[in-house]
């Protein structure tokens, strides 16, 4: 009801869309509920959960902005899962390289277009 009650009649660059803010807040709250209240994750599991969780909107944005973002998001999630099972004690370094590399690649792709 709150999302539908906000009017998005304004146009231009400097408008604030409360629906986008609400969607972002719900997305963050959902992740917090899973990781704190329901999950009971270990630190290693949390290190895999949050990057995978934040690649989900990356994939969804890719539906509108191009297949490259979908490919980057799916690749980061796949490499996160592979690293979770294979990297062993190097998992933290693996995650830094995979997630940082994915975000840098996405930034370079946006700059290109």
Secondary structure, DSSP 8 states (H G I E B T S, - for coil): -HHHHS-----STT---HHHHHHHHHHHHHHHIIIIII----HHHHHHHHHHHHHHHHHHHHHHH-HHHHHHHHHHHHHHHHHHHH-GGGHHHHHHHHHHHHHHHHHHHHHH-
